[in-house]
């Protein structure tokens, strides 16, 4: 078994991301942003990492709002209840599959996930103005590329310009390792807000680490087209890693 990086090496690697390259897309919305981070490959990037400063601050803020420390499994179970109440049975089923141990593995976020969250939290408070981001992780030729997309709200869309870049990387011999995605805590919701709140979801603060049916559709599409290997879902504090075999077990949008 190869030697694992030390705690000190992980913390040193989980610093801040380098200056990114902006990726232009057609008809971008005002808060939409797509960037590429190009990093030298390191095993520490993929190793479970302790809370950094951004995560520690967020954990304290979330705990204060909840009145207790967040528990990843309890958050999934709570969200399942909301999904059943609004008629989203397949979304609830994904959470139930996770809690049953049929899919996914609960894990500390790795260095890549920590850095992605830290960058997002530096742009705007993830408590006061929660936002989702999606990132494709490509590895090969001694490099790790992170294609990161955000729309400044609690929803992420796929742009064809990103797909074209991923396809070019895979054709060049690189590997599409993972799609990393966050489900933030959404406090202080009101009907019609930027979190797409409905009357029945006003009290739903989210943060489940189970993928939605839309997420699974993306996983399957990129598995079939570009051999996507894994999916990582995090709420900024705790995460779940899903393997390629899980994509067909989870419920996906038809």
Buried (B, 14 or more C-beta within 10 A) or exposed (E): EEEEBEEEBBBEBBEEBEEBEEBEBEEEEEEBBBBBBBBEBBBBBBBBBEBBEBBEBBBEBBEEBBEEEBEBBEBBBBBBEBBBEBEBEBBBBBBBBBBEEEBBEBBBBBBBBBBBBBBBBEBEEBBEBBBBBBBBBBBBEEEBBBBBBBBBBBBBEBBEBBBEBBBEBBEEEBBBBBBBBBBBBBBEBEEEEBBEBEEEBEEBBBBBBBBBBBBBBBBBBBBEEBEBBBBBBBBBBBBBBBEBEBBEBBBBEE
